[in-house]
């Protein structure tokens, strides 16, 4: 399977909010850096970071606008990460992500987004 296909399957697991399925895509020593936040290393820390948003939601939809794989196997994604806030509406983060895979598993994942825009979107979706 290509790294691109692996990343797309990973997105499906995130959308399902299935902890075990999500973490199965990561190497044990994987690093997730949700920039501008601090990097998280290892399965427990990565899930804690993801759960901060996923636990607020009753639905998740990550829309991939552009995806590309370079000669070294890095996968670059341009996405709109959409989260339906429980009891509210949809929040959306515009994201540029880079995935580095090793032996078919995510070893490093960096997402770049505008924190202020994302938090404003969550606030509007939750009615606060």
C-alpha positions as CSV (number, residue, x, y, z in Angstrom):
1,X,0.0,0.0,0.0
2,X,1.3,3.5,-0.8
3,X,1.9,6.0,2.0
4,X,-0.9,8.2,0.5
5,X,-3.4,5.3,0.8
6,X,-2.2,4.7,4.4
7,X,-2.8,8.4,5.3
8,X,-6.3,8.3,3.7
9,X,-7.1,5.2,5.7
10,X,-5.8,7.0,8.9
11,X,-8.2,9.9,8.2
12,X,-11.1,7.4,8.0
13,X,-10.1,6.0,11.5
14,X,-10.0,9.6,12.9
15,X,-13.4,10.3,11.5
16,X,-14.7,7.1,13.2
17,X,-13.0,8.4,16.5
18,X,-11.8,4.8,17.0
19,X,-8.8,5.1,19.4
20,X,-7.4,1.7,18.7
21,X,-7.7,2.0,15.0
22,X,-6.1,5.5,15.0
23,X,-3.2,4.5,17.1
24,X,-2.5,1.4,15.0
25,X,-1.4,3.7,12.3
26,X,1.5,5.1,14.5
27,X,4.9,3.8,15.2
28,X,5.3,3.4,19.0
29,X,7.8,6.3,19.1
30,X,5.8,8.5,16.7
31,X,5.7,12.3,17.1
32,X,2.6,14.4,16.4
33,X,3.3,18.1,16.3
34,X,0.0,20.1,16.1
35,X,1.7,23.4,15.4
36,X,1.5,25.9,17.3
37,X,1.1,23.5,20.2
38,X,3.9,21.4,21.8
39,X,4.9,18.1,20.1
40,X,3.4,14.9,21.5
41,X,5.4,11.6,21.5
42,X,4.0,8.1,21.8
43,X,0.6,6.6,21.6
44,X,-0.8,7.9,24.9
45,X,0.3,11.5,24.3
46,X,-0.9,11.5,20.7
47,X,-4.3,10.3,21.7
48,X,-4.6,12.8,24.5
49,X,-3.9,15.6,22.0
50,X,-6.5,14.3,19.5
51,X,-9.1,13.6,22.2
52,X,-9.1,17.2,23.3
53,X,-11.1,18.0,20.1
54,X,-12.6,14.6,19.3
55,X,-14.3,14.4,22.7
56,X,-16.2,17.6,22.0
57,X,-17.7,16.1,18.8
58,X,-20.4,13.8,17.7
59,X,-19.2,13.8,14.1
60,X,-15.9,14.4,12.3
61,X,-15.2,15.0,8.6
62,X,-11.8,15.7,7.2
63,X,-12.0,17.0,3.7
64,X,-8.8,16.5,1.6
65,X,-8.4,19.2,-1.0
66,X,-4.9,18.2,-2.1
67,X,-2.7,15.2,-1.3
68,X,0.7,14.5,-2.7
69,X,3.5,12.1,-2.0
70,X,7.1,13.1,-2.6
71,X,10.0,10.9,-3.8
72,X,11.0,10.2,-0.1
73,X,7.5,9.0,0.7
74,X,6.3,12.0,2.7
75,X,2.6,12.7,2.3
76,X,1.5,16.3,2.2
77,X,-2.2,17.2,2.7
78,X,-4.2,20.3,2.4
79,X,-7.4,19.8,4.4
80,X,-10.4,21.2,6.0
81,X,-10.8,19.3,9.3
82,X,-14.5,19.6,10.3
83,X,-15.8,18.8,13.7
84,X,-19.5,18.8,14.6
85,X,-19.6,20.1,18.2
86,X,-22.1,18.2,20.5
87,X,-25.3,20.2,20.8
88,X,-23.9,22.8,18.3
89,X,-22.7,23.2,14.7
90,X,-19.7,22.5,12.6
91,X,-16.3,23.9,13.4
92,X,-13.6,23.9,10.7
93,X,-9.8,24.1,10.8
94,X,-7.9,24.8,7.5
95,X,-4.8,22.6,7.8
96,X,-1.6,21.8,6.0
97,X,-0.3,18.4,7.2
98,X,2.9,16.5,6.6
99,X,3.2,12.8,7.3
100,X,6.4,10.9,7.4
101,X,6.0,7.1,7.4
102,X,8.4,4.3,8.2
103,X,7.6,0.6,7.5
104,X,4.0,1.6,6.7
105,X,3.3,3.5,10.0
106,X,3.3,7.2,10.8
107,X,6.5,8.2,12.4
108,X,6.2,12.0,12.3
109,X,3.1,14.0,11.7
110,X,3.0,17.8,11.6
111,X,-0.1,19.9,11.1
112,X,0.0,23.6,10.6
113,X,-3.1,25.7,11.2
114,X,-4.3,29.1,12.5
115,X,-5.1,28.6,16.2
116,X,-7.1,31.8,16.5
117,X,-9.3,30.9,13.5
118,X,-9.8,27.4,14.7
119,X,-10.8,28.4,18.2
120,X,-13.2,31.1,16.9
121,X,-14.8,28.4,14.7
122,X,-15.2,26.1,17.7
123,X,-16.7,29.0,19.7
124,X,-19.2,29.8,17.0
125,X,-20.1,26.2,16.5
126,X,-20.7,25.7,20.2
127,X,-22.7,28.9,20.6
128,X,-20.2,30.6,23.0
